[in-house]
Amino acid sequence: MKISVITAVYNAEDTITDAIESVLAQDYPDVELVVIDGNTGVRHELLSYW
C-alpha cells in the first residue's frame, strides 16, 4: 500500500528541507510526497533536489 503525504507550504523556504527529509527518513517503503506551494516562497530549484 502506498502512503501519500501532502505538505502545503507558504513562505517555507527555511523549513521545507527539514520537512521533506523527515518524511523521506521514514521506514515505510512506498511513500509519495506531494508539496503544494501556496506562494513563491519555495524556489523550484530547492524542491528539484529530491
PDB file with one MODEL, atoms N, CA, C and O in Angstrom:
MODEL        1
ATOM      1  N   MET A   1       0.844  -1.171   0.000  1.00  0.00           N
ATOM      2  CA  MET A   1       0.000   0.000   0.000  1.00  0.00           C
ATOM      3  C   MET A   1       0.895   1.241   0.000  1.00  0.00           C
ATOM      4  O   MET A   1       1.868   1.316   0.750  1.00  0.00           O
ATOM      5  N   LYS A   2       0.561   2.188  -0.829  1.00  0.00           N
ATOM      6  CA  LYS A   2       1.299   3.440  -0.912  1.00  0.00           C
ATOM      7  C   LYS A   2       0.726   4.446   0.080  1.00  0.00           C
ATOM      8  O   LYS A   2      -0.488   4.568   0.242  1.00  0.00           O
ATOM      9  N   ILE A   3       1.624   5.155   0.730  1.00  0.00           N
ATOM     10  CA  ILE A   3       1.240   6.228   1.643  1.00  0.00           C
ATOM     11  C   ILE A   3       1.557   7.549   0.963  1.00  0.00           C
ATOM     12  O   ILE A   3       2.670   7.741   0.473  1.00  0.00           O
ATOM     13  N   SER A   4       0.607   8.451   0.925  1.00  0.00           N
ATOM     14  CA  SER A   4       0.817   9.781   0.359  1.00  0.00           C
ATOM     15  C   SER A   4       0.838  10.807   1.486  1.00  0.00           C
ATOM     16  O   SER A   4      -0.043  10.829   2.346  1.00  0.00           O
ATOM     17  N   VAL A   5       1.854  11.649   1.463  1.00  0.00           N
ATOM     18  CA  VAL A   5       1.975  12.736   2.422  1.00  0.00           C
ATOM     19  C   VAL A   5       1.863  14.029   1.626  1.00  0.00           C
ATOM     20  O   VAL A   5       2.652  14.276   0.714  1.00  0.00           O
ATOM     21  N   ILE A   6       0.886  14.845   1.973  1.00  0.00           N
ATOM     22  CA  ILE A   6       0.676  16.110   1.290  1.00  0.00           C
ATOM     23  C   ILE A   6       1.100  17.222   2.236  1.00  0.00           C
ATOM     24  O   ILE A   6       0.585  17.344   3.347  1.00  0.00           O
ATOM     25  N   THR A   7       2.046  18.028   1.778  1.00  0.00           N
ATOM     26  CA  THR A   7       2.571  19.122   2.587  1.00  0.00           C
ATOM     27  C   THR A   7       2.262  20.431   1.883  1.00  0.00           C
ATOM     28  O   THR A   7       2.805  20.716   0.815  1.00  0.00           O
ATOM     29  N   ALA A   8       1.400  21.214   2.478  1.00  0.00           N
ATOM     30  CA  ALA A   8       1.099  22.543   1.938  1.00  0.00           C
ATOM     31  C   ALA A   8       2.039  23.544   2.606  1.00  0.00           C
ATOM     32  O   ALA A   8       2.155  23.577   3.831  1.00  0.00           O
ATOM     33  N   VAL A   9       2.702  24.353   1.796  1.00  0.00           N
ATOM     34  CA  VAL A   9       3.664  25.310   2.350  1.00  0.00           C
ATOM     35  C   VAL A   9       3.342  26.720   1.875  1.00  0.00           C
ATOM     36  O   VAL A   9       2.758  26.919   0.810  1.00  0.00           O
ATOM     37  N   TYR A  10       3.733  27.683   2.684  1.00  0.00           N
ATOM     38  CA  TYR A  10       3.568  29.091   2.356  1.00  0.00           C
ATOM     39  C   TYR A  10       4.749  29.833   2.956  1.00  0.00           C
ATOM     40  O   TYR A  10       4.882  29.916   4.177  1.00  0.00           O
ATOM     41  N   ASN A  11       5.599  30.367   2.104  1.00  0.00           N
ATOM     42  CA  ASN A  11       6.822  31.051   2.568  1.00  0.00           C
ATOM     43  C   ASN A  11       7.650  30.145   3.475  1.00  0.00           C
ATOM     44  O   ASN A  11       8.067  30.558   4.557  1.00  0.00           O
ATOM     45  N   ALA A  12       7.884  28.929   3.038  1.00  0.00           N
ATOM     46  CA  ALA A  12       8.527  27.928   3.901  1.00  0.00           C
ATOM     47  C   ALA A  12       9.936  27.555   3.461  1.00  0.00           C
ATOM     48  O   ALA A  12      10.409  26.462   3.774  1.00  0.00           O
ATOM     49  N   GLU A  13      10.601  28.427   2.754  1.00  0.00           N
ATOM     50  CA  GLU A  13      11.923  28.086   2.246  1.00  0.00           C
ATOM     51  C   GLU A  13      12.896  27.702   3.361  1.00  0.00           C
ATOM     52  O   GLU A  13      13.779  26.871   3.146  1.00  0.00           O
ATOM     53  N   ASP A  14      12.751  28.283   4.526  1.00  0.00           N
ATOM     54  CA  ASP A  14      13.656  27.987   5.640  1.00  0.00           C
ATOM     55  C   ASP A  14      13.391  26.630   6.285  1.00  0.00           C
ATOM     56  O   ASP A  14      14.281  26.072   6.927  1.00  0.00           O
ATOM     57  N   THR A  15      12.193  26.094   6.128  1.00  0.00           N
ATOM     58  CA  THR A  15      11.836  24.867   6.843  1.00  0.00           C
ATOM     59  C   THR A  15      11.487  23.684   5.941  1.00  0.00           C
ATOM     60  O   THR A  15      11.374  22.560   6.429  1.00  0.00           O
ATOM     61  N   ILE A  16      11.316  23.908   4.649  1.00  0.00           N
ATOM     62  CA  ILE A  16      10.843  22.833   3.769  1.00  0.00           C
ATOM     63  C   ILE A  16      11.849  21.685   3.670  1.00  0.00           C
ATOM     64  O   ILE A  16      11.450  20.526   3.559  1.00  0.00           O
ATOM     65  N   THR A  17      13.142  21.992   3.709  1.00  0.00           N
ATOM     66  CA  THR A  17      14.148  20.933   3.629  1.00  0.00           C
ATOM     67  C   THR A  17      14.013  19.958   4.794  1.00  0.00           C
ATOM     68  O   THR A  17      14.060  18.745   4.587  1.00  0.00           O
ATOM     69  N   ASP A  18      13.850  20.456   5.993  1.00  0.00           N
ATOM     70  CA  ASP A  18      13.677  19.582   7.158  1.00  0.00           C
ATOM     71  C   ASP A  18      12.399  18.767   7.055  1.00  0.00           C
ATOM     72  O   ASP A  18      12.380  17.591   7.420  1.00  0.00           O
ATOM     73  N   ALA A  19      11.334  19.381   6.562  1.00  0.00           N
ATOM     74  CA  ALA A  19      10.063  18.661   6.437  1.00  0.00           C
ATOM     75  C   ALA A  19      10.170  17.523   5.428  1.00  0.00           C
ATOM     76  O   ALA A  19       9.696  16.417   5.685  1.00  0.00           O
ATOM     77  N   ILE A  20      10.789  17.790   4.284  1.00  0.00           N
ATOM     78  CA  ILE A  20      10.949  16.752   3.256  1.00  0.00           C
ATOM     79  C   ILE A  20      11.839  15.628   3.764  1.00  0.00           C
ATOM     80  O   ILE A  20      11.506  14.453   3.610  1.00  0.00           O
ATOM     81  N   GLU A  21      12.960  15.978   4.365  1.00  0.00           N
ATOM     82  CA  GLU A  21      13.867  14.952   4.875  1.00  0.00           C
ATOM     83  C   GLU A  21      13.223  14.110   5.969  1.00  0.00           C
ATOM     84  O   GLU A  21      13.508  12.918   6.083  1.00  0.00           O
ATOM     85  N   SER A  22      12.366  14.715   6.767  1.00  0.00           N
ATOM     86  CA  SER A  22      11.664  13.972   7.806  1.00  0.00           C
ATOM     87  C   SER A  22      10.733  12.918   7.205  1.00  0.00           C
ATOM     88  O   SER A  22      10.675  11.786   7.686  1.00  0.00           O
ATOM     89  N   VAL A  23      10.018  13.291   6.167  1.00  0.00           N
ATOM     90  CA  VAL A  23       9.113  12.332   5.516  1.00  0.00           C
ATOM     91  C   VAL A  23       9.917  11.215   4.853  1.00  0.00           C
ATOM     92  O   VAL A  23       9.575  10.040   4.984  1.00  0.00           O
ATOM     93  N   LEU A  24      10.978  11.578   4.146  1.00  0.00           N
ATOM     94  CA  LEU A  24      11.753  10.583   3.425  1.00  0.00           C
ATOM     95  C   LEU A  24      12.560   9.672   4.353  1.00  0.00           C
ATOM     96  O   LEU A  24      12.983   8.595   3.933  1.00  0.00           O
ATOM     97  N   ALA A  25      12.778  10.076   5.585  1.00  0.00           N
ATOM     98  CA  ALA A  25      13.525   9.264   6.539  1.00  0.00           C
ATOM     99  C   ALA A  25      12.677   8.166   7.180  1.00  0.00           C
ATOM    100  O   ALA A  25      13.202   7.338   7.924  1.00  0.00           O
ATOM    101  N   GLN A  26      11.400   8.150   6.906  1.00  0.00           N
ATOM    102  CA  GLN A  26      10.530   7.140   7.493  1.00  0.00           C
ATOM    103  C   GLN A  26      10.877   5.757   6.949  1.00  0.00           C
ATOM    104  O   GLN A  26      11.421   5.635   5.852  1.00  0.00           O
ATOM    105  N   ASP A  27      10.565   4.730   7.710  1.00  0.00           N
ATOM    106  CA  ASP A  27      10.903   3.360   7.335  1.00  0.00           C
ATOM    107  C   ASP A  27       9.942   2.742   6.322  1.00  0.00           C
ATOM    108  O   ASP A  27      10.250   1.712   5.722  1.00  0.00           O
ATOM    109  N   TYR A  28       8.802   3.356   6.135  1.00  0.00           N
ATOM    110  CA  TYR A  28       7.820   2.774   5.226  1.00  0.00           C
ATOM    111  C   TYR A  28       8.379   2.799   3.802  1.00  0.00           C
ATOM    112  O   TYR A  28       8.906   3.826   3.374  1.00  0.00           O
ATOM    113  N   PRO A  29       8.277   1.692   3.060  1.00  0.00           N
ATOM    114  CA  PRO A  29       8.967   1.586   1.769  1.00  0.00           C
ATOM    115  C   PRO A  29       8.327   2.326   0.597  1.00  0.00           C
ATOM    116  O   PRO A  29       9.024   2.641  -0.367  1.00  0.00           O
ATOM    117  N   ASP A  30       7.057   2.608   0.645  1.00  0.00           N
ATOM    118  CA  ASP A  30       6.384   3.188  -0.526  1.00  0.00           C
ATOM    119  C   ASP A  30       5.684   4.485  -0.140  1.00  0.00           C
ATOM    120  O   ASP A  30       4.488   4.494   0.155  1.00  0.00           O
ATOM    121  N   VAL A  31       6.437   5.571  -0.145  1.00  0.00           N
ATOM    122  CA  VAL A  31       5.916   6.866   0.280  1.00  0.00           C
ATOM    123  C   VAL A  31       5.958   7.838  -0.895  1.00  0.00           C
ATOM    124  O   VAL A  31       6.963   7.949  -1.598  1.00  0.00           O
ATOM    125  N   GLU A  32       4.868   8.522  -1.085  1.00  0.00           N
ATOM    126  CA  GLU A  32       4.775   9.576  -2.087  1.00  0.00           C
ATOM    127  C   GLU A  32       4.638  10.897  -1.334  1.00  0.00           C
ATOM    128  O   GLU A  32       3.789  11.023  -0.452  1.00  0.00           O
ATOM    129  N   LEU A  33       5.463  11.873  -1.674  1.00  0.00           N
ATOM    130  CA  LEU A  33       5.401  13.174  -1.029  1.00  0.00           C
ATOM    131  C   LEU A  33       4.964  14.204  -2.058  1.00  0.00           C
ATOM    132  O   LEU A  33       5.583  14.338  -3.114  1.00  0.00           O
ATOM    133  N   VAL A  34       3.907  14.923  -1.752  1.00  0.00           N
ATOM    134  CA  VAL A  34       3.397  15.980  -2.621  1.00  0.00           C
ATOM    135  C   VAL A  34       3.548  17.292  -1.868  1.00  0.00           C
ATOM    136  O   VAL A  34       3.020  17.450  -0.768  1.00  0.00           O
ATOM    137  N   VAL A  35       4.276  18.239  -2.470  1.00  0.00           N
ATOM    138  CA  VAL A  35       4.467  19.548  -1.870  1.00  0.00           C
ATOM    139  C   VAL A  35       3.673  20.562  -2.671  1.00  0.00           C
ATOM    140  O   VAL A  35       3.873  20.711  -3.877  1.00  0.00           O
ATOM    141  N   ILE A  36       2.777  21.255  -1.999  1.00  0.00           N
ATOM    142  CA  ILE A  36       1.954  22.274  -2.642  1.00  0.00           C
ATOM    143  C   ILE A  36       2.397  23.622  -2.107  1.00  0.00           C
ATOM    144  O   ILE A  36       2.273  23.907  -0.915  1.00  0.00           O
ATOM    145  N   ASP A  37       2.917  24.448  -3.005  1.00  0.00           N
ATOM    146  CA  ASP A  37       3.435  25.757  -2.626  1.00  0.00           C
ATOM    147  C   ASP A  37       2.349  26.799  -2.841  1.00  0.00           C
ATOM    148  O   ASP A  37       1.928  27.039  -3.973  1.00  0.00           O
ATOM    149  N   GLY A  38       1.894  27.419  -1.757  1.00  0.00           N
ATOM    150  CA  GLY A  38       0.846  28.426  -1.840  1.00  0.00           C
ATOM    151  C   GLY A  38       1.357  29.807  -2.188  1.00  0.00           C
ATOM    152  O   GLY A  38       0.580  30.756  -2.292  1.00  0.00           O
ATOM    153  N   ASN A  39       2.657  29.921  -2.367  1.00  0.00           N
ATOM    154  CA  ASN A  39       3.272  31.207  -2.675  1.00  0.00           C
ATOM    155  C   ASN A  39       4.571  30.919  -3.406  1.00  0.00           C
ATOM    156  O   ASN A  39       4.937  29.756  -3.577  1.00  0.00           O
ATOM    157  N   THR A  40       5.251  31.923  -3.827  1.00  0.00           N
ATOM    158  CA  THR A  40       6.533  31.710  -4.489  1.00  0.00           C
ATOM    159  C   THR A  40       7.667  31.650  -3.474  1.00  0.00           C
ATOM    160  O   THR A  40       8.824  31.880  -3.826  1.00  0.00           O
ATOM    161  N   GLY A  41       7.350  31.347  -2.232  1.00  0.00           N
ATOM    162  CA  GLY A  41       8.334  31.332  -1.164  1.00  0.00           C
ATOM    163  C   GLY A  41       9.285  30.155  -1.200  1.00  0.00           C
ATOM    164  O   GLY A  41      10.285  30.158  -0.483  1.00  0.00           O
ATOM    165  N   VAL A  42       9.003  29.139  -2.021  1.00  0.00           N
ATOM    166  CA  VAL A  42       9.900  27.995  -2.134  1.00  0.00           C
ATOM    167  C   VAL A  42      10.426  27.964  -3.562  1.00  0.00           C
ATOM    168  O   VAL A  42       9.656  27.867  -4.517  1.00  0.00           O
ATOM    169  N   ARG A  43      11.740  28.048  -3.696  1.00  0.00           N
ATOM    170  CA  ARG A  43      12.335  28.011  -5.034  1.00  0.00           C
ATOM    171  C   ARG A  43      12.199  26.611  -5.618  1.00  0.00           C
ATOM    172  O   ARG A  43      12.403  25.620  -4.917  1.00  0.00           O
ATOM    173  N   HIS A  44      11.862  26.530  -6.877  1.00  0.00           N
ATOM    174  CA  HIS A  44      11.702  25.237  -7.523  1.00  0.00           C
ATOM    175  C   HIS A  44      13.037  24.478  -7.580  1.00  0.00           C
ATOM    176  O   HIS A  44      13.048  23.247  -7.580  1.00  0.00           O
ATOM    177  N   GLU A  45      14.161  25.209  -7.628  1.00  0.00           N
ATOM    178  CA  GLU A  45      15.467  24.542  -7.620  1.00  0.00           C
ATOM    179  C   GLU A  45      15.662  23.782  -6.312  1.00  0.00           C
ATOM    180  O   GLU A  45      16.264  22.709  -6.295  1.00  0.00           O
ATOM    181  N   LEU A  46      15.154  24.338  -5.228  1.00  0.00           N
ATOM    182  CA  LEU A  46      15.275  23.692  -3.928  1.00  0.00           C
ATOM    183  C   LEU A  46      14.509  22.369  -3.926  1.00  0.00           C
ATOM    184  O   LEU A  46      15.014  21.360  -3.433  1.00  0.00           O
ATOM    185  N   LEU A  47      13.307  22.372  -4.467  1.00  0.00           N
ATOM    186  CA  LEU A  47      12.484  21.161  -4.484  1.00  0.00           C
ATOM    187  C   LEU A  47      12.989  20.136  -5.489  1.00  0.00           C
ATOM    188  O   LEU A  47      12.804  18.936  -5.287  1.00  0.00           O
ATOM    189  N   SER A  48      13.618  20.582  -6.561  1.00  0.00           N
ATOM    190  CA  SER A  48      14.068  19.652  -7.588  1.00  0.00           C
ATOM    191  C   SER A  48      15.222  18.769  -7.112  1.00  0.00           C
ATOM    192  O   SER A  48      15.554  17.786  -7.776  1.00  0.00           O
ATOM    193  N   TYR A  49      15.830  19.094  -5.992  1.00  0.00           N
ATOM    194  CA  TYR A  49      16.893  18.260  -5.426  1.00  0.00           C
ATOM    195  C   TYR A  49      16.398  16.851  -5.171  1.00  0.00           C
ATOM    196  O   TYR A  49      17.144  15.890  -5.354  1.00  0.00           O
ATOM    197  N   TRP A  50      15.166  16.716  -4.756  1.00  0.00           N
ATOM    198  CA  TRP A  50      14.602  15.407  -4.446  1.00  0.00           C
ATOM    199  C   TRP A  50      13.909  14.843  -5.649  1.00  0.00           C
ATOM    200  O   TRP A  50      13.366  13.740  -5.588  1.00  0.00           O
TER     201      TRP A  50
ENDMDL
END
